[in-house]
Amino acid sequence: MKKFHEGVTTFADWFAYALSIGASIFFATFIIGEGLPSLTDTTMLIFSVILLAVMAGSVLAIFKRIPGSIIMLAGGISLFIYFMVGGHSQLNMSIAYGMPYIISGTLLLAIRK
């Protein structure tokens, strides 16, 4: 029989993976719907590069937990800062884009197998 903490760890793992992959799929629909950014639009290009790096970290975390988690955490913090400092100053956008990856990365780093 499994111990209680093993069940909690498994739930946290699945929650972190589902949150990061779900957010990645959700945000990818915006990039696909809007089309790829032009190279002259630097603000959208910076956002897209950060978002694609975080999405890659989400997928990498499934296979290599620690490097993928670090990429997710760093990318989530980057997205949070991008929307707060990058001329937007919108707390709701910072939370919406950054927090799913910050939470997922932190959970996967905190609960190691």
Secondary structure in CASP SS format (residue, H / E / C, confidence):
PFRMAT SS
TARGET T0000
AUTHOR 0000-0000-0000
METHOD secondary structure of the structure
MODEL  1
M C 1.00
K C 1.00
K C 1.00
F H 1.00
H H 1.00
E H 1.00
G H 1.00
V H 1.00
T H 1.00
T H 1.00
F H 1.00
A H 1.00
D H 1.00
W H 1.00
F H 1.00
A H 1.00
Y H 1.00
A H 1.00
L H 1.00
S H 1.00
I H 1.00
G H 1.00
A H 1.00
S H 1.00
I H 1.00
F H 1.00
F H 1.00
A H 1.00
T H 1.00
F H 1.00
I H 1.00
I H 1.00
G H 1.00
E H 1.00
G C 1.00
L C 1.00
P C 1.00
S C 1.00
L C 1.00
T C 1.00
D C 1.00
T H 1.00
T H 1.00
M H 1.00
L H 1.00
I H 1.00
F H 1.00
S H 1.00
V H 1.00
I H 1.00
L H 1.00
L H 1.00
A H 1.00
V H 1.00
M H 1.00
A H 1.00
G H 1.00
S H 1.00
V H 1.00
L H 1.00
A H 1.00
I H 1.00
F H 1.00
K C 1.00
R H 1.00
I H 1.00
P H 1.00
G H 1.00
S H 1.00
I H 1.00
I H 1.00
M H 1.00
L H 1.00
A H 1.00
G H 1.00
G H 1.00
I H 1.00
S H 1.00
L H 1.00
F H 1.00
I H 1.00
Y H 1.00
F H 1.00
M H 1.00
V H 1.00
G C 1.00
G C 1.00
H C 1.00
S C 1.00
Q C 1.00
L H 1.00
N H 1.00
M H 1.00
S H 1.00
I H 1.00
A H 1.00
Y H 1.00
G H 1.00
M H 1.00
P H 1.00
Y H 1.00
I H 1.00
I H 1.00
S H 1.00
G H 1.00
T H 1.00
L H 1.00
L H 1.00
L H 1.00
A H 1.00
I C 1.00
R C 1.00
K C 1.00
END
